[in-house]
Amino acid sequence: MRPVTKIATGFVFAFGALRFNGFDLLLNPVGWLVCVSGLSQLQRSADGPFSRARSSAIVMVCVSLVAMVSPGERSDYPLMVLLVKHVIDIADTAGALIAVWLTVDAVIRRIRPCGDISRAVLLDVLRWAVVGLGALGTLVGYGYTDLDPVLIIAWFAAVVALIVVLYRSAHLPCLSPIWGPVVS
């Protein structure tokens, strides 16, 4: 599987939900591990954009594992447990948005020098949409705005579009692990 295909597939697992009896069959940690695998193949140096994206995906493996095993939302839990669960959820959401930003940024930096400016611009717009709408969605959860259904649909559409563009970009020579120039 090509590296960017792995990244897009990882996003499907990380952001998708296929529930059976309340259990999500698309495990987020597995999705982030698949992203780590794709990002590792594209990494050129320890301080390059793919390295930063890979580090954020590794952090997300850990955070999403903790979020997965943390207790559910129940009113009979002690306040401290609910507060810890709340902090874990915020870390999971913020970390995922940061990981998406860094990953797409690394892909854009690799595509631009190849001359595919329109695809780089499209990825940039989708990155802003996913992260911006995701951040707004977090504010909706705190009651700061009331755009809940519209926001969820727009965010979902942006995530799907981002994943589709990544899948369609996977064949580009500049996104292969053996591509020539080092871009930082």
ABEGO torsion letter per residue (X at the ends): XBAAAAAAAAAAAAABBBBBGGBBABBAAAAAAAAAAAAAAABABAABAAAAAAAAAAAAAAAAAAAAABBBBBAABBAAAAAAAAAAAAAAAAAAAAAAAAAAAAAAAAAAAAGBAAAAAAAAAAAAAAAAAAAAAAAAAAGABAAAAAAAAAAAAAAAAAAAAAAAAAABAAABAABBBBBX
